[in-house]
Amino acid sequence: MNDILPDQAQWWERFEDTVRDWLHAYGYRNIRMPVLERTDLFVRSIGEVTDIVEKEMYTFVDQMNGESLTLRPEGTASCVRAAIEHNLLYPGPQRLCYSGPMFRHERPQKGRYRQFHQVGVEALGYGGPDIDAEHIVMCARLWRALGIGDVALELNTLGDSESRGRFRERLVKYFEQHAAVLDADSQRRLQTNPLRILDSKNPQMQELIAAAPRMLDDIDDASRLHFEGVQNLLQAAQVPFTINTRLVRGLDYYNRTVFEWVTASLGAQGTVCAGGRYDGLIEQIGGKAAPACGFAMGVERLLELMQHAQQTAARVTDVYLVHQGSAAAQYAFAVAEALRDSGCSVVLDCGGTSFKSQMKKADGSGARFAVIIGDDEAAAQQLTVKPLRGNGEQTRCVIAHAADLIRGK
């Protein structure tokens, strides 16, 4: 778990501003869930035999009532729980979005922390391939807005429960024939969750996994048509993709479409955004059966890519306000507020240091201009504007003219 210091936080602010406008453009509405939920919610939704539930959840017993609680490891289950609890699906489908911290006790890696942040998007009550494609096209638009180019889309379908059952039988039979090659995790999952073996990152398992049966060979007709519909829409939107038949995702609630946006720039764990369809989850948690799909992106990982691409300029302050003298100090407060009213960002020097010291701080602040006020300027109700970056002449003027100069008018 880490602190986000001011130099880094400016990247977060730029990211959050971009994401807010992006979500609004697609009609998604914000929902905010608590970071604590009953443990049973995640066990039922994510799946008992998953890395998250078995190894990674921060779970503890509430000392007041003995109830088992868990810091949320992901947002979909919480969002669906809230939608059921507050009857959000009646009278109709919902486009929802959220952001905030998640918690998993996993091995820290580049861009991955035990407290990490996600932006999540959920479309509840939508059953067609158009909403699956919309989610993927949305992501492609966001990468462009963030200046991120080093990501690729991988796509697969998991079919319905019956076709997964047939595939599961073939998969178990195949891996049983090669039981001596399976690592400890895969041997444990063989009878409980064999699809998760396909998601193994163990290098010694990759040749065996590559030769395993394919889900696409057992897919039901309805799921196949749905998957073709998603692909057709992506092709029409000119969003390139690769079909990865080994893509299963690490959560049990997925069916039909699953996808991941991956990069080679962040090491072996290259997924920065992932999601898919989970048509059975609403009923599984206790609501009336309804289709749904969604995705989530890791904020820290995307910020790494933004910085790597050098596409986001640091946000700088417009003005550092320097003042010297008792009358100037009082007038400086009024000037700072007036400049802020005009749309300028202003740092007012506080502490009563020397003029030389203040100018040194102004230059080091990264501000584009120093506004200088002495007792003479205060008496004349004027100020001096000094450019700190590039060429430009120092100008003495009234507040309104200074605001125009600073804003480039």
N, C-alpha and C positions, 0 to 999 in steps of 0.2 A: 504494500500500500504506500502511496507516495503523495507528497505535497505538490501542488501546481503553483509555482511561483509566478510573479508578475510578468517576467519576460516570456514565459511559456503561455500564460493565461491569455495573452493577446491573440495567440493562434486559436485558442478555444473560442474566443469571442467572435473572431472572423468566421470560424466554422459554424457556430451556433446561429449567427445572423443569416448565413447562407442557407442553412437547413430550415430555418423558420420560414423563409420566403418560399423555398422549394416545396415544403409540405402544404403551405397555403395554396400554391398553384395547382395542386392536385385534389384539394378539398378535404384533406385529412384534419381531424379535430383532435386537440390535445386532451389526454387523460393522464391523471397522476395517481399512481398507486403507492401504498406504503412499502417500505423496504423490508418489512417483516411480514411473513405469512405463516400459517400453520404448515408444519412439515409435510403433512399428508397431501397437501395440494401438489407439491412438486414430485413426490413419490408416485402419485397416481398419474400425473400428466407426463413427466419426463421419462419415467420408467425405472423400475427398481434395479434392473441390471444395466446400468449406464455408468460411465465414469463420474458424471456429475453427482448422482445420488450415492454411489458407492464410496467415492473418494473425496469429493470436492466441496460438498455443502458445509456451510457454517451453521451447525444445528446445536441448539441448547434447550434445556428445560427451564421454563418460566418458573421462578421460585415462588411466585404468588399462587399459582394454581396447578402446577405440575404439567402444564401443556407443552408439547414439543413445538418449538418455533424455529424457523430458518430464515437467514438473510437471503433475499431472493437471488438465485444464481442466473436467472433469465427473466424476461418480462412477459412472454406470451401467456403463461399460465395465470399470472396475476391479472393481466388485462382481461382474459376470458372470464376469470372468477368475478371481476368487478362488473363486467357486462351482464353476467347472469344475475348477480346479486341486486343490481339496480335496473333490471329489465330493459337494458339499452337496445335489445334487438326487437323490441315491440314499440312502435309499429313497423319497423323495417330495418334493412341492413345498415351497418355502421362502418365508416372509414375512420379509424382511430390511430393516434400516434402518441409516443411517449419518449422520454429520455431520462437518464439518471444513472446512479451507481448500481452495479451488480457485484456479487461476491462469490468467488470460487477459490478454494484452497488448492491451487495447482502450482506446478513448478514455474517460477517467474521466468519469462523470456523477453526478448526484445519486443517492446510495445504491448506486453501482456503483464497485468498486475493482478493481485488477489482482490483488490477493489478496482474494478474497471468500469468504464462507462459505455452505455449503448444508446443508440437511437433506434427505436422500434416502430414498425408500421404494421397494423393489423386490419384486414378487411373481413368483417364478420357478416355472414349471411350471403356471400357471393359464391356461386358454384361454377361459373364458366371459365374457360381458358383466358378470357379477356382480362380478368383481374390479375391472373398470374403474370401475364405479359406486361400489364401496366406496372406492376411492382418492379419488374426487371428493367423496363424502359425508364422508369423513375430513377433507378440507380444510375443508369448510363448518363442521364441528364445531370445528376448531382456530381458525378466524377468530372464532367466538363466544367461545371460551375466552380469546382474546387481546384481545377487545373491538374487533376490527377489523370495520367495516361497509362500508367504501368499496371493495369488490372485486366484480367481476362475472365470471361463468363464460362462456367461449367454447368451443365444441365443434365438432369436425369428424371426418370419417373419410377415410382415405387409401386404403382398399381393400386388395386383395392385389397381388402383383407384376404379374400379368397386366393387371388393370384399370388400374394405374398406368402400364403400358406403353402401353395404348391412349390414356390421357389425355395422356401425354407427347407422343405423336405429334401429337395435336390441338393441344396447347399450342405446340409448336415451329412448326407450320404457321401458327398465329395470330400469334405474335410475329415470324416471318419476314416476314409481310405488313406489319408495322409496325416494321421494323428501324431505320428512321431515327429513331424516337422513343426507342429503347432507350438507356439510359445505358451507360457502359463496363462496369460490373459485369455488367449483364444481357446484354450482347452476349457477354461471355466465358462466361457460364453457359448460353447458349442451346443449345449442343450437348452440354454436359457434365452440367448439373443444372438444367433449365429450371423445375422446380417451385420452386426457390429464388427465381426472379424474382417469384413471387407474394408473397414475404415482404419485398420491397423497401420501404424507408421513404422513398424519394425522392419528395417531393411531386409532382414533374413526371411521375411514372410512375403515379400512382394512378388516373387516369381510364382509362388503357390497361388496367391490371390489373383494374379493376372490370368491364370489358366482356369479359374473357377467358373461355374455356370453364370450366365448373365440374366439379370432380372427381366430385360426386354424380351427374352425368349418365353417367359411365362405370363406376360402382361395380358390383362383382360381387354376385350374389344373397346369398352367404354373409355378406359384409361388410355388406350392407344390413340383413340380419336381426340381425346382431350390434349394429349401430349403433342399430337400433330397440329392441333389448333394453336397451342402456345408457340410452337416453332414457326408456323406461318405468320403469326402476328409479329414475331421478332424479326423475321426476314423482311417483312413489309416496313418495319421501323428501322431497318438497316443496323440492327444490333447483332454483331457476330457472336457466335457461341460454339462450344465444343460439347458433344455428348460424352459424358463420363459415366459409363455403366457401373462403376464402382462407388459412385457417390451415393451415400445412404443417409448422411447426417447423423449426429450423435444423440438425437432425442427420439423417443419411441413414437411420438404422436404424429409424425409425418406420414402422408400418403400422396399418391400421384406425384405432382411436380415437386422437385427439389432443385435448388440451385446454390452455387457459391461463386462469389467474385474473389479471385485469387491473384496474388502477386508473387514475383520471385525476388522482390527487393527487401523482404523482411525475414529471411531465413526459412527454415523448413516449415514452420507453421504459417503458411502464407494466406490464410483466409481472412479477408477484411469485412466481408458482408455475406450473409447466408440466410436462406429461408425456404419457404415452400408452402404446400397445402397441408392442412390438418383438419379434414372434414369430420373426424370423429371426436375431436377434443371437447367441444362444447357439451355434447351429451355425456361424455366420459366424466366431466367435472360435475355434472348435475343439472345441466340445462336441457331445453328442448333441442333435439337434433337439428343442426344447421351447418352448412358448409362454411369454410373459412380458410384464409391463407395470410401469410405475412412474412416479414423478414426483420433482421436486426443487423446493425453494423457496429463494429468496435471503434469508438471514437479515438482512442489512443493510437491505434494502428493507422487510421486514416490521417491523423495529424503527422505521424512519421512520414507518410507518403507525400503530404503537402510540403513538409519541410525539405524532404529529399528532392522534390521537383523544383524547389525554389520559386514557387509560383505565387506565394502570398507575401506581400510586402508588410513589414511591421507597421502597426498602427502607431502614429506619432502624434504628440500633442501639437496643437496649432501655436500656442502662445505660452511662453514663460514670462510671468509679470514680475519685473524688478522694480523696487521702490526704495527711496532713501529720504528720510526726514519725517517728522511727526505728521505734518499736514498731508504729505504724500501717502503715508501708510493708510490714513482714513479714506482718502480719495481712491486708492488702489482697490479697496474692497468694492467700491461702487463700480469702478471700471471693469473689474473682473466679472461682476454679475451682468453688466451691460453687454460685454462681449459674448458671454454665454447665451444671453437672450438672443443674440444675433446669429447663433449657430456655431460659434467658435468653441473649441476646447481650450481651457486655460488652467495652468498651474500657477497659483499665487505663492510667491516666496514667503515663507513664514520663519520667524526666529530672529529677525533683526540683525543679520550679519552685514558685513561691509559690502559696498557696491561691487568691488572687485570679486569678492567671494560669490555674490549673487550672479554675476555675469558668467563666472566659471561654471556654476550650477546650471545656468540657462543653456550654455553650450553643450554640457554633458547630458542634458535631459533629452536631447533629440528633437526638441521643439523647432518648428520652422521659423518662428519669429520671437524676438525678445521685445516686450513692451516695457519701456522705461518711464518711470514717473518720479520726478523730484518735486521739491516744494514749488519751484517755478512752474512746472507743468500743472500742479494742483491749483495754484493761484489762477492760472489762465484757463483752467478746465480743459486741458489738452493732454496729449501723451506723445511719446516718441516711439515709432515702430522701426525696429532694426532687424533686417533679414539675417538669419543665422546660417542658411544653407544657400549655396550658389551666389550669384551676383545680385546686386540690388543696393539701392541707396537708402540711407537712414532718413526717415520722414517724420516731421512733427505735424500733428493734425488733431482734429476733434475725434471723438469716439466713433461716430458714424462713418467717417472717412477711413478710420483705422480698420473697422470691421470689413469694409469693402476691400481694402488692400489685402487683408489676411485671407479673405475668401476668394481672392483673385478676380474681383469684379472691376 
